[in-house]
Amino acid sequence: MVGVFVPFLMVYLTSALIAVVAVPLIMKKVPPNGLYGFRTPKTLSSPEIWYEANRMSGIYLFWASVAAMFIDGSLQMALGSWNPGKLFTLLMSINFGTLMAAVAMSLAYLRKL
């Protein structure tokens, strides 16, 4: 049981961690830096662009994580009889897909700034 439980816990913890990391970005608490945030040449060129781009990126990441957790939970309940390895792969793919959607939306928003 533990061998199956740990990978599925990792699916939810990954999404939860991304949501938690997004909150300081949303609150504009992360100054321009080289490690944490939505770093592009454009965002690093101006503090105003940095804070606004990171605020929206944080919002997109937060809601993408919430969506991933909801979809993952729904699929796990609906497909619980699936092979655990295949189900884990599906759930991690959904997490990756929602994360990529957040990145795409962040890039689209950045183009408007």
LINMO-V826411 format. One record per backbone hydrogen bond with DSSP energy under -0.5 kcal/mol. NH is the residue of the N-H (numbers start at 0). CO is the residue of the C=O. E is the energy in kcal/mol with one decimal. If there is no record, write none. Layout:
((NH/CO/E) (NH/CO/E))
This chain:
((3/0/-0.7) (4/0/-2.4) (5/1/-2.2) (7/3/-1.2) (8/4/-2.3) (9/5/-2.1) (10/6/-1.4) (11/7/-1.4) (12/8/-2.7) (13/9/-2.3) (14/10/-1.5) (15/11/-2.6) (16/12/-2.6) (17/13/-2.0) (18/14/-2.2) (19/15/-2.4) (20/16/-2.5) (21/17/-1.5) (22/18/-1.0) (22/19/-0.6) (23/19/-0.6) (24/20/-0.6) (25/21/-2.3) (26/22/-2.2) (27/24/-1.3) (28/23/-2.8) (29/23/-0.6) (30/28/-0.7) (38/36/-1.3) (39/37/-0.7) (43/39/-2.3) (44/40/-0.6) (44/41/-0.8) (45/42/-0.7) (49/45/-2.7) (50/46/-2.6) (51/47/-2.0) (52/48/-2.9) (53/49/-2.5) (54/50/-1.9) (55/51/-2.1) (56/52/-2.5) (57/53/-2.5) (58/54/-2.0) (59/55/-2.8) (60/56/-2.8) (61/57/-2.8) (62/58/-2.5) (63/59/-2.2) (64/60/-2.2) (65/61/-2.2) (66/62/-2.6) (67/63/-2.4) (68/64/-2.4) (69/65/-2.3) (70/66/-3.0) (71/67/-3.1) (72/68/-2.4) (73/69/-2.4) (74/70/-2.8) (75/71/-2.6) (76/72/-2.0) (77/73/-2.5) (78/74/-3.3) (79/76/-0.6) (81/78/-2.5) (86/82/-2.5) (87/83/-2.6) (88/84/-2.0) (89/85/-2.3) (90/86/-2.6) (91/87/-2.6) (92/88/-2.0) (93/89/-2.0) (94/90/-2.2) (95/91/-2.5) (96/92/-2.6) (97/93/-2.6) (98/94/-2.0) (99/95/-2.5) (100/96/-2.0) (101/97/-2.0) (102/98/-2.1) (103/99/-2.6) (104/100/-2.5) (105/101/-2.2) (106/102/-2.5) (107/103/-2.2) (108/104/-2.3) (109/105/-2.5) (110/106/-1.8) (111/107/-0.8) (111/108/-0.9) (112/108/-0.8) (112/109/-0.9))
